[in-house]
Amino acid sequence: MLACMKLLAGPAVIVALLLTTGCFGQNHPPADSGLVAVVGTSGPVKVKGTITATRDGREVAARAFTVGARFTMLLPPGAYALSATVRDRACPAAAASVPDHAFTKIELACG
């Protein structure tokens, strides 16, 4: 029985390492950089919207937000084009630069 467990331990460790690498590899941004943002102004009605960050023409991240509420978007360091939509209307485009190990504060106007 012990010999059988030893044979299974090797593949189990390899699978665990592969899963961990896949979960924390380059596809996931670091937790210590990105944007702290607010879109539009607060009002009595909580309106939802979406924001997308692209780099070199490729979507890097997207998330929902509530107009007027501050939110965080984790992003790797770099320069991004931001596009937001509220009530199916596009907001003016914006650009943001995310430094290493820091968050960039940004406010987007959306009418």
Buried (B, 14 or more C-beta within 10 A) or exposed (E): EEEEEEEEEEEEEEEEEEEEEEEEEEEEBEEEBBBEBBBBEEEEEEBEBEBBBBBEEEEBBEBEBBBBEEBEBBBBBBEBBBBBBBEEEEBEEBEBEBEEEEBBEBEBEBE
